[in-house]
Amino acid sequence: MGIIAIQSYLIISLFLFLMGIFTTISRKNIIGIFMGIELILNSSALNFAAFSRFSAHNLEGQLFSIFIIVIAAAEAAIALALMLSIYRRFGDIDADKLDSLKG
């Protein structure tokens, strides 16, 4: 059984981060934008867990990862509520059509 080096974790995290940035920038749909933000959060959680594993066996990175997962779950719940509210108000969730908060 081989040991996976920290570079592997960092490459996967970088790939997740870049996919999240690309998704956030390129999507016009609010759901796609929030999915990109979730990818960015998962990338940072993976970095914290990897650095925690390869440091002096500190648990701070793992605790930060759990905290990020909890924050991401709360963000998803709030995003869903916002999307439902926007859809009810405007009939569409296209981000380009939401240029103002006026009704």
C-alpha positions, 0 to 999 in steps of 0.5 A: 500500500503506497502513501499518497503525497501531499502534492496529489491532494493539492493538485486535486484541490487546485482542480476543484478550485479552478472548476469552481471559479470557472463555473461561478464566472461562466454560469448565468443560472443562480443554481450553477453559480452556487454550485461553483461556490460549493466547489470552492468551499470543498477545495478549501476543506480538502486543503485544510484536511491535507495539511492537517494530515501531513503536519504534526498530527494536529487536528486544527485542519480537520476541525476547520474542514468540518466547520467549512462543511457546516458553513456550506450546508447553511449556505446551501439552505439559504441559497435555496430559500433565496432562489425560491423567493427570486423565482416566485417574485420574477418567474426566472432564476437567470442572474442576468435578469436580476439587475436590481432588487426592485420589484 
